[in-house]
Amino acid sequence: MKKTVEAFRKELASVKAGRATPALLDRVMVDYYGQQMPVSQLATITAPDPRTLVIQPWDKSALKAIEKGILNSDLGLNPNNDGNVIRLVLPPLTEERRRDLVKMLHKRAEEERVAVRNVRRDANEQLKKMEKEKKISEDDLKRTQDEVQKLTDRYIKEVDQVLAAKEKEVLEV
């Protein structure tokens, strides 16, 4: 359950909310000498202001590959290559785009809640199997199922908190 929430946090970090963060480029893969590598392993990524990302590769020959990787990604950003660094300027989000992002966030959050519930189901099935095999008593089964439910509630609440924070960030003008 904890891994599910952490993966959700990481995924939401790459959702652009009108603010430039280096995490936006976490999923961008670059073909570098025949290897697929994330941009963060090829360059320093900084955010000098809230709307701009600057990518400074350690190897200048990687500029074209990084630029191509960004263009091929689903970010919808146009890189500006000046021969030394690549600049990405994030356009301001329209109200309609913000609402679409919030809908997408709610859909992802529900998928994460389902994943947490699946972990609960698997744990409960394992507990019932242990009780059938007489490895644990009926009282232990009930007590442990209650603990699993408490954990499930806690992690679903955490998913909701992560969602609320990201939703606030997206809707912030």
Backbone torsions as a table, in degrees:
resi	resn	phi	psi	omega
1	MET	NA	-40.2	-179.9
2	LYS	-63.5	-41.7	179.5
3	LYS	-63.0	-37.2	179.3
4	THR	-62.1	-46.4	-179.2
5	VAL	-65.5	-41.8	179.8
6	GLU	-64.3	-40.9	178.1
7	ALA	-63.8	-38.3	178.2
8	PHE	-63.9	-44.7	177.8
9	ARG	-57.9	-46.7	-177.6
10	LYS	-63.8	-41.2	179.7
11	GLU	-64.4	-42.2	-179.2
12	LEU	-67.7	-26.4	178.3
13	ALA	-63.9	-27.7	-178.8
14	SER	-89.8	0.4	176.0
15	VAL	-84.2	122.3	-176.9
16	LYS	-77.5	130.8	-177.1
17	ALA	-118.4	28.5	-179.5
18	GLY	87.4	-5.0	-179.8
19	ARG	-118.7	134.1	-178.3
20	ALA	-79.5	123.2	172.9
21	THR	-134.9	144.6	178.8
22	PRO	-57.4	-24.5	-180.0
23	ALA	-64.1	-18.6	177.5
24	LEU	-57.9	-29.5	-174.9
25	LEU	-95.3	6.0	-177.6
26	ASP	-57.2	-36.4	-176.2
27	ARG	-91.8	-3.1	-178.7
28	VAL	-79.8	119.2	-179.6
29	MET	-103.9	142.8	-176.7
30	VAL	-122.5	136.9	176.4
31	ASP	-83.5	103.6	-176.3
32	TYR	-119.6	107.4	-176.6
33	TYR	52.3	44.7	175.9
34	GLY	82.2	-0.7	179.3
35	GLN	-111.1	139.5	174.2
36	GLN	-85.2	118.3	-177.5
37	MET	-132.2	147.3	174.3
38	PRO	-71.0	149.7	-179.0
39	VAL	-56.1	-37.9	-176.5
40	SER	-61.8	-18.9	178.1
41	GLN	-91.2	-4.1	-178.8
42	LEU	-114.6	-12.5	-171.5
43	ALA	-156.5	164.4	171.6
44	THR	-91.5	129.8	-179.0
45	ILE	-115.0	123.2	179.6
46	THR	-127.3	158.9	176.9
47	ALA	-121.2	88.6	-177.4
48	PRO	-66.2	-26.9	174.8
49	ASP	-146.2	170.6	-173.7
50	PRO	-63.4	-14.2	-176.8
51	ARG	-114.5	0.7	-173.7
52	THR	-129.8	138.9	170.6
53	LEU	-116.4	138.3	176.7
54	VAL	-118.2	125.5	-179.4
55	ILE	-111.4	115.8	179.9
56	GLN	-114.9	102.4	-177.9
57	PRO	-69.8	148.6	177.2
58	TRP	-74.7	-27.0	178.0
59	ASP	-117.7	114.3	-175.9
60	LYS	-59.3	-25.8	-179.7
61	SER	-69.1	-12.6	180.0
62	ALA	-85.0	-6.9	-177.0
63	LEU	-54.0	-50.3	-178.1
64	LYS	-62.7	-41.9	-179.1
65	ALA	-64.4	-41.7	179.0
66	ILE	-65.0	-44.3	178.6
67	GLU	-59.2	-44.0	179.4
68	LYS	-64.6	-41.7	178.4
69	GLY	-60.5	-40.8	179.3
70	ILE	-67.9	-42.3	178.9
71	LEU	-63.8	-35.4	-179.2
72	ASN	-80.6	-11.7	-178.6
73	SER	-77.3	172.7	179.7
74	ASP	-90.7	17.0	-177.5
75	LEU	-75.3	-28.7	-179.8
76	GLY	72.1	32.0	-179.6
77	LEU	-112.8	148.2	177.4
78	ASN	-105.4	114.0	-180.0
79	PRO	-75.4	141.6	174.8
80	ASN	-108.0	111.8	-176.7
81	ASN	-101.2	118.1	179.3
82	ASP	-104.0	11.3	179.2
83	GLY	95.8	-20.0	177.9
84	ASN	-117.4	-42.7	-179.0
85	VAL	-136.4	163.4	174.3
86	ILE	-112.5	129.9	177.3
87	ARG	-108.9	134.5	175.4
88	LEU	-117.4	119.4	177.6
89	VAL	-104.0	121.7	-180.0
90	LEU	-85.7	124.3	177.6
91	PRO	-71.4	152.0	176.7
92	PRO	-65.3	145.5	-178.8
93	LEU	-80.2	138.1	174.6
94	THR	-80.3	163.2	179.9
95	GLU	-60.4	-40.9	-179.9
96	GLU	-64.2	-41.6	179.5
97	ARG	-65.5	-37.0	177.5
98	ARG	-62.5	-43.8	179.2
99	ARG	-63.9	-40.6	177.8
100	ASP	-62.3	-41.6	178.4
101	LEU	-63.0	-40.9	179.3
102	VAL	-63.6	-41.6	177.1
103	LYS	-60.1	-44.1	179.6
104	MET	-63.5	-40.5	178.8
105	LEU	-62.3	-42.9	179.3
106	HIS	-64.1	-39.1	178.8
107	LYS	-63.9	-45.5	178.9
108	ARG	-63.5	-40.1	-179.8
109	ALA	-62.9	-40.5	179.0
110	GLU	-64.3	-38.9	176.7
111	GLU	-61.5	-38.7	179.0
112	GLU	-69.2	-38.9	177.0
113	ARG	-61.5	-41.2	178.4
114	VAL	-63.2	-40.6	179.2
115	ALA	-62.3	-41.0	178.2
116	VAL	-64.1	-43.4	179.2
117	ARG	-64.3	-33.5	177.3
118	ASN	-64.5	-37.9	176.5
119	VAL	-63.6	-41.8	178.0
120	ARG	-60.2	-46.9	-179.4
121	ARG	-59.0	-45.8	179.6
122	ASP	-61.6	-42.4	179.9
123	ALA	-64.2	-43.6	-180.0
124	ASN	-64.5	-39.5	177.4
125	GLU	-62.6	-40.7	179.1
126	GLN	-65.0	-40.6	179.0
127	LEU	-64.1	-43.2	179.4
128	LYS	-63.2	-38.5	178.3
129	LYS	-63.5	-41.5	179.0
130	MET	-64.6	-36.8	179.5
131	GLU	-68.5	-40.1	178.2
132	LYS	-62.1	-36.9	180.0
133	GLU	-82.3	5.5	178.4
134	LYS	63.5	27.5	176.7
135	LYS	-82.9	-27.3	176.0
136	ILE	-133.3	157.9	-179.9
137	SER	-85.2	169.2	178.7
138	GLU	-63.1	-37.5	177.8
139	ASP	-64.2	-42.6	177.4
140	ASP	-62.6	-39.7	178.2
141	LEU	-58.5	-50.8	-178.5
142	LYS	-62.2	-46.1	-178.0
143	ARG	-62.0	-44.5	-178.8
144	THR	-69.2	-37.8	176.6
145	GLN	-63.3	-37.6	176.7
146	ASP	-63.7	-39.9	178.1
147	GLU	-64.7	-42.0	178.6
148	VAL	-62.2	-40.0	179.2
149	GLN	-65.6	-40.0	178.1
150	LYS	-63.1	-41.7	177.0
151	LEU	-63.0	-42.8	178.9
152	THR	-59.2	-47.5	179.5
153	ASP	-60.2	-42.2	-178.4
154	ARG	-62.8	-44.8	-177.2
155	TYR	-74.3	-31.3	175.2
156	ILE	-67.1	-38.8	176.5
157	LYS	-62.9	-39.3	178.2
158	GLU	-64.3	-41.2	176.1
159	VAL	-59.8	-43.3	179.5
160	ASP	-63.4	-37.5	179.3
161	GLN	-68.1	-41.8	177.7
162	VAL	-62.4	-43.0	178.2
163	LEU	-61.4	-46.6	-178.4
164	ALA	-61.5	-41.0	179.6
165	ALA	-64.7	-43.8	-179.3
166	LYS	-69.4	-38.1	178.3
167	GLU	-61.7	-43.3	178.1
168	LYS	-60.2	-43.6	179.9
169	GLU	-63.1	-41.8	-179.2
170	VAL	-66.8	-41.0	-176.6
171	LEU	-79.5	-13.0	179.3
172	GLU	-68.3	130.0	-178.2
173	VAL	-96.1	NA	NA
